[in-house]
Amino acid sequence: LRHVYVSLDSEEQEQYLRDNLEGVVVANTGVSRKDNRYEDTRQKLVDNSKRFNTEEGVWEDGSRLHGTEKLVDLDHLIQEEHVHVSIKQADIEHAKDIHEVIRSIHKTVNPEQNEALAAEFDDQVNSIMKDLSVRIDTEHLDFLDYTAILKAKYHMYDICTRSLSDLLIRTSPQIGEVLATLRENTSSIFMELVGTMLHLQPKMNDRLHSYKKEFERTKDEIAEILQAAEHLEKENTTLLEDKRLMRENFETEKEKLFKEIDELRAENKNYLDTIIRHSKSSKASVANGPSMLATGKVSHVRSPVKGRSSSPSHIMVDGQIPTLQLNLGEEDDEYDRIRSRLDQTINERKPGNMTTMTQGGSPVPHSGGKTLSLKILKDTLDDIYIQKDVFVKKCFAQRQPKETMEQYLYTYLNQKYGLKALILEWSGGIINGIKKYAKYDNDVAVFGKILKNETDEEFRFIQKKVKESALELLKMQIKAKNPLKNSANLQKIIDEKLAGSLTAEEWKTIIRFMYKEDDAQALVNRVRDFINGRNQQSARGSITIATTVTPSQGGSPVKKMSRREEKKEKHEQNKNASKINYDAFIKILLDFQLQRHEQFLSSFLTLFNEVDRDANGIINEIEFRDLLALMGYPWKEKEVKRLLEKLDPFNNKQICFSDLIGLFSTEIAPSKVDGAEKYNVLQQLHIDQHQ
């Protein structure tokens, strides 16, 4: 027995056969149950159907697919109503006709099965249509619904194929067996096709969902762009209106200023006419009582920079130049000692080391009268800094000891001039220039401190940073006040500020951004003291041009200023009362920074001077150990050797003052008490001094 066809009434019967028959193949798993809704379901499918000729690619309404349109995805075809799958009455009738033909042939072979075959066909078709009616929604057909319809049509025609196979097995076993095999393979392929279509559905849904999300995102972006465009349009309208108002205000102010200029010119012409009329009558009295201008009591020194107005430090009253009292001091004795050591070094050099110029075999004395100008002096100092940096690198490469600034000053002059007379002359000029300009120029003062080993060589970079920071803060304020100006106009304003004066708001903002609260307040007080001193000095030196003639002398009465002149003069005085020249302001900042740095180094400098017995800014290993001992910190021998390795890596027995400052500004001081907060050596010395 190879084939058995059984009509099952329940799923339990089907499962029983699967469990007990080995190798069983179930051809149709639908449960045969009659249902009166068969015709209703069929009619709904007929009403929603639209046939398509797949061979000709033509719909019943005459529309046709063109080109690659046949390759679009099924969901798209369903949405566009280009694909409709349905079961019509003609399909059912056609399947029934085929089954009737097979049943009529089967009747000749086995008449007893005729009625059973008819009933079986009706039951199975009814079951197929019932399952289909439960599965699909005839109002909104989708991809899965069409798949179910195709599957139902296949099972309906498969009933005919199975009946034919059963008939042939009875009449012609070989042909029946081939047909049964073909039916099984066809069924397998069809079910794989249905499974593939069902597997594609989630992916297609995911793609559709992704497209919807992308559409929503794009729609939101377009809305944002439109909103931004609307905002920019409103902003542009506002800017255009502001520009129009600014232009109107500018034209109004310009007209007012031109009008005022014309009035002032007319008034000035009247004053000139009055002076000319009274010049002859007052000639004798003027000659007898000359004005203060004629005596030369007050004069102004022109700024050395073209186009820059005179700063307060350039105003001369009775021949005296007012300077800021910054306690820099006139340490002429120390400079004289440095100069003497330089002279001694120059005169002790062997003839092979320099070209000597002698008079009668004796050393050539230096010229004590020469003093370099401030510009030449500063240019020379800048060149010394540059060449010394190169020299330090060369010394390290050759494993030679570093030199102090005093030592290198001789090296620099010797390399540049060679002649003893020129070296003596230039060294004297530099020393004299430092003594003369240290109080008026901070760069010169810093070099003098380095030369005397009172500050480190790296401090000049701190001063450079102060200048750069002040300039950047000024630029930021100018840009904030003039947001609509271009770079060229902004630079013009900045140049005017650098050549002129800062307002109180500008210099206070710079100070408060650069310094902590206590230091900022101290600096504000210094600037105010300077401004007050300048204003008092200006008031003492001011001159009112007036000619006083008594009526008995037959002259004119005293010339007084008009109310307009007095008001204008008072306004200008109040406006300029809180201003300060930019150069003077920068000098106050630099001097303040130098003082604070000196105070910070004072504790260390005191200890260094105790071990530097020859006061040349250089100590050896023994003196370095003495210095560590004077600090009072618990240095271990291992730490001392490590420090010596950093300071004197080539064991030249020479340690410079500036190198010590650089080391101790980063080296943590050993704690005297366990758990105490740690600071670098210089900070700890400064803290210990003020406790």
Secondary structure, 3 states (H helix, E strand, C coil): CCCCCCCCCCHHHHHHHHHHCCCCCCCCCCCCCCCCCHHHHHHHHHHCCCCEECCCCEECCCCECCHHHHHCCHHHHHHHCCCCCCCCHHHHHHHHHHHHHHHHHHHHHCHHHHHHHHHHHHHHHHHHHHHHHHHCCCCCCCHHHHHHHHHHHHHHHHHHHHHHHHHHHHHCHHHHHHHHHHHHHHHHHHHHHHHHHHHHHHHHHHHHHHHHHHHHHHHHHHHHHHHHHHHHHHHHHHHHHHHHHHHHHHHHHHHHHHHHHHHHHHHHHHHHHHHHHHHCCCHHHHHHCCCHHHHCCEEECCCCCCCCCCCHHHEEECCECCCCCCCCCCCHHHHHHHHHHHHHHHHHCCHHHCECCCECCECCCCCCCCCCCHHHHHHHHHHHHHHHHHHHHHHHHCCCCCCCHHHHHHHHHHHHCCEHHHHHHHHHHHHHHHHHHCCCCHHHHHHHHHHCCCCCCCHHHHHHHHHHHHHHHHHHHHHHHCCCCCHHHHHHHHHHHHHCEECHHHHHHHHHHHCCHHHHHHHHHHHHHHHHHHHHHHHHHCCCCCCCCCHHHCCCCCCCCCHHHHHHHHHHHHHHHCCEEHHHHHHHHHHHHHHHHHHHHHHHHHHHHHHCCCCCCEECHHHHHHHHHHHCCCCCHHHHHHHHHHHCCCCCCCEEHHHHHHHHCCCECCCCCCCCCCCEHHHHHHHHHCC
